[in-house]
Amino acid sequence: MSVSMRDLDPAFQGAGQKAGIEVWRIENFKPVPVPQSSYGKFFTGDSYVILKTIALKSGALRHDIHYWLGKDTSQDEAGAAALKTVELDAALGGRAVQYREVQGHETERFLSYFKPCIIPQEGGTASGFKHVESEEHKIRMFTCQGKHVVHVKEVPFARSSLNHDDIFILDTANKIFQFNGSNSSIQERAKALEVVQHIKDTYHDGKCDIATVEDGKLMSDAETGEFWGFFGGFAPLPRKTATDDIKVADTIPTQLFCVEKGQAEHVAADSLTKELLDTNKCYLLDCGPEIYVWMGRSTSLDERKAASGAAEEYLRSQDRLKSHIIRVIENFETVTYRSKFDTWPQSAEVAVSEDGRGKVAALLKRQGVNVRGLLKAAPANKEEPQPYIDCTGNLQVWRVNGQEKILLPVPDQSKFYSGECYIFQYNYPGEDQEECLIGTWFGKQSVEEERNSATSHANKMVESLKFIAAQLQVCEGSEPILFFAIFQSFLVLKGGLSDGYKNFISGKELPDDTYKEDGIALFRVQGSGPENMQAIQVEPVASSLNSSYCYILHSGSLVFTWIGNLATPEVQELVERQLDVIKPNMQSKLQKEGSESEQFWEILGGKSEYPSQKVARDAESDPHLFSCTFLKGDLKVTEIYNFNQDDLMTEDIFILDCHSSIFVWVGQQVDLKLKTQALVIGEKFVKHDFLLEKLSLQTPIYIINEGSEPQFFTRFFTWDSTKSSMHGNSFQRKLSILKNGGRPTLTNKPKRRTPAAHVGRSVTAEKPQQRSRSMSFSPDRVRVRGRSPAFNALASAFENPSARNLSTPPPQVKKPYPKSDSSNVATRSTAISSLTATFEQPPREPLIPRSIKPRPKSPPKADSNSKESPMSSKMEALTIQEDVKENEVEDEEGLTLYPYDRLITVSTDPATDIDVTKRETYLSSAEFRENSIQPELQISGALVFRV
């Protein structure tokens, strides 16, 4: 499209260069900028042009243009606004989608820019009307409709305006009433309260009373009686009657018109296909409620203006002036527009010429306008994404074998087989309570029966935890960074061990290619560091190599490491770490790309071509939020634009689509049967691909339950945790916030109980200072996170003596947002050094944990939902007590540190000469803090500890 300077209005110079909203009002057929303080204020006699600029994650800018027509605006002004949007689009490079908005019939996208609502005022500037400025407050009544955004319309102040289906707001001098029709939904009532708050702040300076009136309560309370008093007393309400507000029915057949010389001519076709659209022409697509104007990339600015005028004329001839007009540019069509066609090619990302934008930018630059926004390109994002999860938690893994699950010993927790399905439970420190994530991993060669079994087991685990745990479903090859951060060193082996896999390959008469330590195997090594490294077994042939990776090849007693020319130093370092896992006691032969030995190629079956480019993984894109309705297996979604935390209603299910991952958010008041279908809803969303973004069927799906939102979900919002902890339905919560001055009611948020492990006992631990990586308790090995170096040395005596030490230091995991805590550094270091010193002395006798005598008093009160402590924590506490008793040391204040069993009142060997009011100071506080035992209170002379 050729553009000249005379085609561009000076008011649009420099527009759209940064994210946000810009508004122009049409005055004398010219756009005049509106002050930012007046954004959201519209007059019924005026027409406006609104530009919404969005900064995408890629760094590019996306634009949406709207022109809003007041109900009293003139036809000439409306036409001028329509043409100016075409000019503004040209100034932005000809890529924006343009929307026609009519007062009272605005799109949800437009209303989302001015939350909670817009309330047009009478009057206008260009039309000659005077703005109404009442000295006295005039009683007004509004009707509110909408679950996600609110359509507000002023109605006559009369009883006849009320009905049972809608929500009404009565704005009086000293009080605002919200009347809830008996047939209105809770979500609509909650959204209407936001309008009440807006009216209170805008027209009453925040100083007036609020009252809600329920339809059907008659004169049950004073506020209800006061409300009906404005209407002369209570009387039955009429039924809602049909009005002109009813939109055009969807039964109108979709028709395509070609615009020739400003006239729309019908295009006859058996079916709608993209091939009908000529890049040199403009077209109208009549879909009933919407009229689409499609503009070819090769059309001129005048042709586009003519097509816009033809669409306006077409609506006038059809007496459908309230229908929406949406203008789209070739190659930038909306998802909804493309869905109107029977066939639309799913081509790769379209390479669009920058000529149009470049020419406009050159013209503006000559006038001294900053044009950086017009030419901004998508920068390469090389930064490794954050997992947004604490990586020092407790991990348990089960392998699925038919209908049962088998707990894996710690050494095997990070070794998965492609023919298997696995379940994992990860408990980790959250911001203010223990968090839990339960997930399933499906191998590429796993069988459907075991996938279903794994899903069933995981669902039961989440239900047993009363839905406080987050859930994750992962498929091999599509693991998110969060998954790798939890497992850290992850190994994928070919084949399988379960009966289901063996039956499958025998039934198909396939050879068993399950990994054998003494056979031929090739592993691709990948990752970004010790906290995120993987070794994936691939076919042992030369074509499996890639210059961007490093590989480990073994055959019998031979081990080779192959370094690709494009591999980063970080990946090369990971090869040595993975060797410690795959072949811990064997030396490897280094093979650099281009100088391999004949023996290396012989094992791989000879040389062959292989790629040199890394396989691109789906990157996280800008999130989209959808409200879901799931009825009889049919999923319907509605997109919510410019979303925030308040859009998440406790009665509904929402889906956050980030392309690389799908989050299904489930409200607390969702029906229990529907809660159990959350994973099915996520799978159906991925299958339908509502945004036509080529979602992979293996896209990771998270299930997030309200009140237990982890950081890897809340990062997409400006999150207020006090809102998620409120009780009641959406309306009750909003009403509580409104009556509390716009703030959530401050309540004592109960600590979330520790999710109980499904094997052994639950672990409750204070957030450790050490960032060491260890695994969960298992019958084969005891290894607890966050222990002191001294205790690690002691615990090693209980571990497998044949375990090989790593040749490289253990990985140090950094929490994305660690909390600083330096208050106890000195005490901790002193206690640890004192305890460590005991191991430098000759041992007096074997340190065998001994049991503590039972207390005569009743046991400490615990959370009714919690289980007993795990055996590993008990062993750790007892061993520390034994060690301290053997070596009584002094702390930095000169006080002797006694073991716990000498300080309790039932001790057989009580400590003497101590200050009983400072009994806790005689304990090794650093070690008790390390093992999550803290003094709570003193009852009858006995110390009570929280475990």
N, C-alpha and C positions, 0 to 999 in steps of 0.2 A: 504494500500500500504506500503510495507516494504521499508525502505530507509537506506542505509549505507553511511558512511562518504565518501567513494570513489566515490559515485554517485554525490556528491555536489561539484561544482566548488568553490574554495576559494574566487573568486571575488564576489560571491553572499552572503557571510556571513554577517549577520546583515542588509540585504536589507529589505525594506518595513516596517520599524519600526515606521515611522512617515509619515504624509501626505506630498505629493509632487511628484516630478518626479525624476527618476534616469535613467541614460542612460549609456549603455556599447556599445563599438564598437568591432566588431570581428576582431582580429589581430592574425594571425597564428592559426586560429580556436579556439581562446580563447577569452573570454570577458574581455575587458579592460575598466575601468571606464572613462567616458568622463567628463572633468571639467565642473562645472555648468555654467561657463561663455560661454561655447560653445554649450549649449542646444539649439536645433532648427537649428543648422548648420549641414547639411548632405551632404556627397559627393557621387556622382553617382557611384563610384567604390567600395563602402563599404556596409557592412551589419551591422545593429544595433539591440540591444535589449533595449526596453523602458519599464519601470515599472511605472505605475501610482497608487499611494496609496491615498485612500480617507478615511478620518475620518468621520464616520457616527454619527448621533445625539445620537445613542445608546452608543457610546464609542468604538464600534468595528471598525476594519480596513477592507476595501474592496480593492482588488487588480485587476487591469487589466494589462495584459502583451501584448506587441506588438513587432513584429520583422519586421524591415523595410529593404527592399531589393532595393538597387540602380540599375538603369538600366544597369550598366556596371559591377555589382558584379559577381563573379564567382559562378558556381553551387555548388562548395564545400563550399564556404563561406555561401551561402544561406542555405545549409543543416545544417551547424554548428549552424547558428543562430536559425533555427527551433528547433534543439535538445536542445540548451541551454535554450530556453524558457520553455521546459518541466522540466528541472532541476531547474530552478528558481521557477516554480510553486510548485515543491516538497519541496523546501526550505521554502516556505510560507505556507505549510500545505495542498497543493493540492486542492485549492478552486478557483483559479483565472481563468478568461476567457482569452484565448490567441488568438490574432489576427495576421494574416499575411497581411502585408502592402507592396504593390508594388509601386514603384515610379510612380507618375502620376495617381494612382488609389487608393489613401489612403481613409480610412473610415473617415466620419465626426467626429467620436469620437476621432480619432487620431489627426486630424488637429486642433481640438479644444484645444489640449494641447499647441499648439505653435501659438496662435493667434498673428497677423492676418493671417499668412501664413508661409509656408516653401518654400524656393527657393534653391533647391540642387545645389551645386557647382560642376564643373567638377573636376575629379581627385579622388584619393583614397590613402589609406595607405597600407592595406594588399594586395591589388590587384597589387601593383607596380606602380600605376599611380602617377604622381606628381600633387600636388595641384597647381591650376592655380593662379598666383598672378600677375596680369597685372599692369605694370607701368603706362600705359595710359588707360584712360577710353574708354571702348569699347561700342558702341551703341548696346543695346539689346532690344528685344521686347518680351513681355509676353502676354498671354491670361489669362483672369480671368473668372471663372465660379462659381456660387453658391450664394444663397440668405442668408445663415446663416453662413457657413464657405466658404472660398475661395480656390478653386483649381487653383493653379498658374502653368502654363507650359510655358517654354521658346519656342518660335517659331522663324523661320528664319526672319531676318529683310528684309522683302520684301512686296511689295504691295499685292502679291498673298496670303499672310497670313491673310489679313484683310477680314472681312465679316460683314454682317448687324446684325448678331445674338449675337455676343459676345462682350466683352469689352477687349480692348487692352491697354497696357501700354508701351510707348516708352521711354526708359531711355537713355537720351543723356548727354553730358558732363555738360551742364549748366541748363538744364530744363527737367522736367518729364512731358510727355503728357499722358493724359487719353483719349482714343478714345472710345466713347459710341456708340455701334451699335444701329441702329434705332429700332431694335426688342428686345433689352435688357430691363430688368425691372429696375424700380427705385431702388429697394432693391439691385440688383446686382451692380448697379452703386455706391451706397453708400458703399457697402462692398469693392469694388475695390479701393475706395479712401483710405481705411485703408492700402491697399497694397502700394499705392503711398507714404503714410506717412512712412511705413516701409522701402521702398527703399531709400527714402530721408534721413532717420536717419542712415541707415546701410551703404550705399555706398557713401553718399555725406556729411556725418557729419552734417546733418540738414541744409546745406547751398546750396540751389538751388531753382529755381523758379518752380512753379506748373501751369499747364494749362490744361483745359478740352476742348475737341473738340467733338461737336455733329455731328453725322452722318447725312449728308444731308444739312448742312449749307454752304457747298462749301467754297468760299473765302470771307465769310461775315465779317470776322474780321482778325486782324493781326496774332493772335495766330493760327487760323485755317490755314491761308496761310503758316505760318512757319512750321506747322506740315506736310502739304502736300509737302512742299519744300524738306523734307528729302526723299521723294519718287519720286522726279522729277516732281512734279505737280499733280494736281487732275486728276483722271480717274475713270470711273465706277468700282465698286467692284464686284468681282465674287460671285456667290452663295456659301454657305457653302456646302462642299462635305463630304460624309460619309468617316470616317476614321476607323482605327483599334481601336480607343478609344471607339467606341460603345460597350457597355457591352453586355454580353450574354443575349439573350432574355429570358424573364420569361416564355416563352412557353415550355421550356424544362421540361418534367415531373419529379416530385420529385421521387428520387430513394434511397433506403436504401441498404447499403452494410455492411457486417460483415467482420472484418479484422481477418484473420487466418494466422498465421506465415508470417506476412508482406504482405499478398495478400488480395485484396478486392473481396469478393464474394457476388453476388447479393442476396438479401433476398426477396423471393416472398411472397407477402401479398396483400389481397384485399384492405385493408385500413391500414393506419399508426396508431398504438396505442403504448402506452408506454410499454405494456406487451411484445413487440417484443425485448426490450432491456434487455440484460443479464448483471448483475452487474460484471460478471467475464470476460467480453469481451469489445472490442472497436468496434465502428461502424462509417461508413461514411454516411452522408446524403447529397446527391447532389440536391441542390435547384436552379441550374443554375448560377446566379451571385455569390452565396456563396456555399462553401463546409463546412459542419459541421463535426467535429470529436468529437464523444461522447465517453467518457472514463468512464468505470464502476469504482465504488469506490474500488473494490477488485482487480483491475488489477495492475500489477507491473510497475515499472518505465521503464523497457526495453520494455514491451508491449505497453506502451504509446508512447515511441519513435518510435517503429515500426509502429504504427498507423499513426503517424505524417509523417513518410517517405512514407507510402503507399498513403497518401493524395497528397503529392508532386508528386509522380510518376503518380497517376491517372490524375492530371491536365496536366502533360507533354504528356501523351498518348492522351488526348483530345485536345491538343494544346490550352489550356486555362490558360496559366501561369499568366494572369493578374486577374484571379478570386480571391476572398477573401477566406481564410481558417480561420475558427473560431473553436477553440477547447474549449469544455465545459466538466465539470466534473459532474458526477451523483449527483443529488440533488442541483446542482448550475447552472442549465440550464438558459439561458437567456429567456426573454419573447418571443423574435422572434423565437427562436428554438422551444419552446413549442407550438407556434401557428402553426407550420408546421404539427403537428399531428392532426388527426381527433378527437381523444379523449386523454385528459391528465387529470388525476385525480386532482381535486381541494382539495388536502389534507391540513391538518393543517400544521403549521410551522414544518419543518423536524428537528428532533433532530439528529445532526451530531456528530459523535465521534471525540474527540480531540486527538485520539491516534497518527494519522499521524503527526499532528503539534507538539504534545508533544515529540515524538521521535526525530524529527528534532531539536527542541529546546534543548533537552538534549544533543545531539551531539555537537551543537554549543556552549552550555554553558561550556562544558569541554574544549573548546578552548579559553574560556574567553570572548566570545561574549555576549553583552547585548541582551537578548531575550525577553524583556518586550513586544515589539510589537507583537511578535508571539503568546503570550499567553493572550493578552488583551481581557477581556470579557466585555460584555455589563453591565454597572452598572445600578442599579435601579434608575430611575429618580423620586425622590419624590418631587422635587420642583414644586410648583404650577405655571403653565404657566402664562405669563403676557398677559393682554388684549391689550396692546399697543394702548390705546385710552384714551383721557382725559375724566374723569368720572364726570365732573362738568357742563355738557352741559344742553341743554333744550330739553325736551322729550314731544312728542305728540303721542297719540295712538288712532287708530280708530278700531272699530269692524265692520266686513263686514256682512251686512244683505241683502242677495240677490245681487242686482246690486248697492246698495248704501253703503256708509260707514258712520258710526256714531262716532263722537268724544266722547271719554270717559272722564268723570270727573277725576280729579287727584286721588282721593282715589281708583279708579278702574283701573288705568293704569297698575298695576302690577298683576292683577287678570285675568288670561286667562282660558277659558273653552276648554276642549278637543274636543268639537264638533264645534268649531268656527275657523274662520280665522281672523287675525289681521294685521293691517298695522301700522308701527311706523316711525316717523321722528325724528331724533336725530341731533340737531345742537350743535357743541362743538368747543372750541378753538383749532385751529391747531397751527403749528409752527409759521406761519406768517399771517394766515388768518382764517376766519371761515370755518369749515368743516361741511359736512352734510352727514348723512347716512340714507337711506330710506330702510326699510326692511319689509318683510312679514313673518308671523308665521302661520304655518298650524297645527292645532290640529289633533291628530290621528283619531278622529271620524268626522272630517270635511268633507263636501260634495264637490264633484268635481266642481260643479257650483260656489260655493263661493271661492274655490281656484283660479279658473280662473278669477273671478271678482277681487279678491285681487291683483293678478298679474297684471291685466289690470290697476287698479287704481295706483299701485306703478309705473308702467312703465310711465303712464301719468305724475305723479309727477316728475319723473326724467327728462322727456322730457321738462316739463315746466321750469325746472331749467337749461335747456340747457346742460344737461348731465354733470354738474359739481359735482353732488352728487354720492357717492358710493352707491351700492345697495347690499342687502343681502336677501337670501331666506333661511329660517330656518324651519325645521320640528320638531315637539314635540319629545323630547327624544334625539335629536342630536344637541342641542344648543351649540355653541362655547362659550368659556370663555368670549369673547368680548360681547356677547349678555347678559350674566348674569351680567357683569360689568356695562352695561348701565342701566339695570333694578334694579340691586342690590337685593332688596327683591322681589322674584318672586314666585307667587302662581298659581298652575295649578289645576283647579277644573274639576270634571267630568260633562259630559253633555253639554248642550248648551242653548242659549237664542234666536238665530236667527230663522227666519221662515224656512230657508233652512234646518237646523238641525231637527226642529220639523216635517217638511214634510217628511224628510228621515226616521225617526224612526216610524212615523205613517204609511208610505208606506210599511215598512218592518214588521210592527206590533211588534215593539220592545218596551219594557217598558222604560219610561223616567227616567233615573238615574241622572238627573241634580242635582247638589249639593243643599242641603237644610240645613240651619243653625241649625234647630232643629232636624235633622235626625242623622243617624249613619254615621260617616265619619272617615277614617284613612288617615293620612298624613305622608309621609316619608320626614324627614328633612335632607337636605344635603347642602354642601357648604364649603367654607374655611374661611369665616369671614363675618363681617357685610356688606362689599361691594360685597359679592357674596354668597347669601343664597337663598335656594329654599325650598318650601314645595309642594310636589307632592301628589295629592290624589290618593290612590290605593284602591284595593278591601278590604273591612273591614273583612278580614279573617286572621287567624293566619299564613297561608302560605305566606302572603305578608310581614311578618317581615323579618329582616335580622340583624344579630348580629353586623354588621359594621355601622349601622345607628341608629338614634333616631326617634321616632314616636310620633305623637299627635293623640289621639283617643277621639272623643266626641260622646255622645249619649244623646240627650235632655239636661238636666242640668248637666250631668256628663262629666268631662274632665280628661283624663289621659295622662301623658307623659311617654313614655317607652324608657329606655336607654339601648342600646345594649352593651354587654361586650367588643366588639372590637371598639366601637365608640370613636373617639378622643375627647379630652376636648373642642376643637374648635366647633365641631358639637353640643356637649352638651350645650354649651353657646347659640348657635343659636336657640335652642328649645324655650327659654324664649322670644327671639325676635319675633319668628313666632307666639307664643301664643298671642302677642299683636295685631297681624293682624287677626288671625283666631277667637279667643275667648278673646277679650280684657277685658271683665269685669267679668271673671270667674276664680276661683282658680282651679288648676289642682292637681291631685293625682299622685305622683311619683311612677313609676313601674320600678324596676331594673330587668334586665334579670335574670331569675332563681328564683325570689321571687315575682312573680305577684300575685295579688289577684284573687279570684274566679270570682268576678264581672267583672274583666278585660277580662278573657277568655270567660265568658258567653256572653259578647257583641260581641266578635269575632266569636262566634259559636263553641267554644271549642278549645282545644289544638290540634296542628298538627305540623309536621316537617316544618322547614324553613331553608333557607341557611344561611351561616355565612361569605360568601365571597362577597365583593363588585363587582358590575357589571362593568367589564372593559370597559372603553370608548376608542374610537380610539385615539391613541396618534399621535401627529404631527411627520411625518417622514421627511426624507431628500427630499427637493422639486425637482420636475422635471418640466422643461419648454418645452412647445410644441407650435409650430406654427400651426395655424388652417386654413384650406380651407373649406368653407361651401358653397356648390353649389347644388341647387335643393334639399335641405333637406339632402344631403349626407355630412357627416363630415369626413375629412381626416386630420390627424395630423402628424407632423414630430418633433421628439424630438431634442432639442438643448442642446448639452453637454457643461458643464463648462460655463454656461451662465453668462452674466452680463447685466447691464442696456443698453448697446449699442445694444444688440440683439433685443430689443423691437423696432420694426419698426412702424412708425406712420401710414403706410398704411394697417397694418395687425392686426389680433386678435391673442392673445396668451393666453394660459392656464397654470397657475402655479398650479401643483398638489402637495398638501402637505398631501394627504391621509385623514386627518381629516377635511380638507377644500379645496375647489376648488376656485381659483381666475381666473376670465376671464378679461384680460386686453384688452381694446379697444382703438386703436389709433385714433388720432384726425381726420385723413384723411380717415378713413373707411367710406364707403358709409352709408348714414343715414338709409336705409332699413336694412342693415346688423347690424348696431348698435342696432336696436330694437330687433334683434334676438339673442343678446348676452346671455340672460338667457336660451334660447332654446339650444344654442351651449353648454353651461355648462351642461345642463341636458343630452344631447346626449353623452357628454364625460363621464359623470358618468355612464350612462347606458352601454356604450360599454366597459368601464373599460380596456383601452388600455394597461395598465401595468399589467393586471391580478392580481391586489392586493386586490380583493374582496371588491371593493368600495361599500358602502351602498348607496342605492337609495335616502336615506334621508340626504346625505352628504351636509353640508351648502355650498352654492354657492354665492360668492361675484362677483359683477360687478364693475370693476375699470376703470375709464376713464382717458385717458392720460391728464396730466396737473393738475389732481386733486387727485394724488396718496396719500392716507393716510399712516400714519406710520406703521399700521399693514400690509401693503403690501410692502413698501419700505425697511422694515427690512430684507428682503431676498436678498437685493442687496447692493452694495456699491453705494449709491444713490447721484446723483448730481442734485439738483432741477433746476439749471440753464439750464440743457439740456432739461428737460421736459417742460420748458417754451419757448423754441425756436419756431420760425415760419418756415413754409415751409415744403417740403417733406424730406424724409430721405437723399436724395442726396444733396439737398440744405443745410441742416443742417450740414452734414459732411464736405461739401466744406467750409462752413463758419468757422467751427472749425479748419480745416486744414490751411486755410489762416490766421487764428488768432493765429498761433503758437501752435496749439493743445489744445486750450481752447475755451469753448463756448463764443460767443459774449456776452458781458455784456450789458444787456438792463434793463431798468426800468420795472421790472415785475409788471404788474398791480395787485392791490389788488383784490382778488376774492370777488365778491359781496356777501353779506349775503344771504344765501338761504331763500327765503320767506316762511313763514308758510302758510299752506293751510287753516287755520282758524285764524281769527284775523289778526294781523299785525306782521311784522318781528321784530326780536330783534337783536340789535347790541350791544354787550357788551365787554368791555375789559376783559381780562382773570382775573378772580377773585382771590384774595389771599386766601379767605376762601375756604376750600375743602368741604363745606357742600353740602348735597344732597337734591335738591328740584326738583319740577316738572314744567311743562309748565303752561302757562295761560289757564284757562278754564272758562266757564261761572259760574261755581260753586265756584271756589276758586282762589285767586290770591296768587301765591307763586313764588318769583323770586330768582334765584341762586345768591350767592355771596353777599348778603346784609349784612349790618352791624347789630350787635346785637340790637342796639337802634331801627333801622327801623323794624327789625323782631318783636319787641314788639309792635310797632305801627300797623304793618300790621295784627297782630293777631286779632285786633278788627274787621277786615273785614272777618275773616275766620269763619268757622262753630263753633259756641260756644259749640256744643255738642261733638266736636272732643276730643278723649281721648289722654292724653299725654302718651308717651311711658314710660314703666317702666325702660328702659335701655337707655343709652345715644345714640344720633343719630350717625350713622356710619361716621367715618372719612375716606374719600377715598384718597388714595395716588396716585398721577399721576406717571406712570412709570419713566418718565424723567422730573421732574418739573424744571421750570426755576427759578433761584434764583433772588429775587428782594428785596433788603433791603434798597433801597434808600429813600423810603417814609414811613418807619415804624413809625418814631417819629411823623410825621405830621398826619398820619392816626390814630394812637392811641390817639393823643390829640383830634382830631376832634370827634372821636367816643365817648371818655369819656365825652367830653363836651355835645354832643348830648344826651348821655345816662342819664346824670345828670338831664335833664329836666323831666324825668319820675318819679324822686323821689320827685318832687314838686307837690303840689296840683294842679290839672288841673284848668285852668282859664275858659275855655269854650271848647266845643267840637271842635276837630280838623277836620274841613271839608275842603277837597280840593276845591280851587276856581279857576276859569279859569283865564287865563292871557289875557289881552287886545290884540287884533290883532295888529300886527305891520304895520306901513304904508309902510315899505319897502317890496321888493319882498322877498319871502322865500328863505332860504339858498339853494344853488345848491346841488343837491343830485345825486347819481348814478342813471342813467336812468333805471337800472334794479331793483333798490331797491323799496320796498314799505314803507308805513308809519310805525311809531313806534307802538308797541302794546299798548293796553290800560293799561296793568300792568306797563309798564315802565313810561308812562305818569303820572299815579297815584302816582307812587313812587317819581318822580321828584317833583311833585306839593306838596306832603305831606312834603317832606324835606324842601321845601321853606317855607311852613307855620310854621313848627317847628322852623326853624332857626330865622324867624322873631320874633316869640314870645319870644325867648331867645337869644338875641345878646350876643355872647361870644367873648373872645379874643383868638387868636392863640398864639403859643409859641414865636412869635416876638412882641407881644403886640398889634397887629392890630385887630381892631374889625371885626368880620365876619358878613357880611350883606347877606340877602337873595338875590337871583338873580333878583327879580323884582324891587329891589331898586337900582340896579347898571346899568340897561339898560337906554338908553337915553330917552325912552318914558315912564319912570316910573312916576306914579302919586305922589309918595312919595320918591323922589330921596335922596340918602345919600349925606350928605354934608361933607366938610373938608376931602376929600380923594384925594390921588394922582392918577389922572386919568391914568397916565402911568403904574400904577401897579394895575389896577382895578381887575385883576384876583386874586390877593393875598387876597382880602377881602372876597372871596368866601370860603366856606368850601370845600377846594380842595379834601380832602380825601373822603367826601361823594359824590362829583360830579364824582370822579374817580370810586368810587364803582358803580355808576349808568351810567357809560360810557358816560358822557357828558364832553367834553373837549373843551377848547377855541381853535379855529382854527385861526381866524384873526379878525382884527377890521376894519369895513367898515362904513364910515360916522358916527363914534362915537357909533355905535351899535355893541354889541358883537354877533358873529356868532358861533354857536356850532354845532359840528358833533354829530349826534345821531345814 
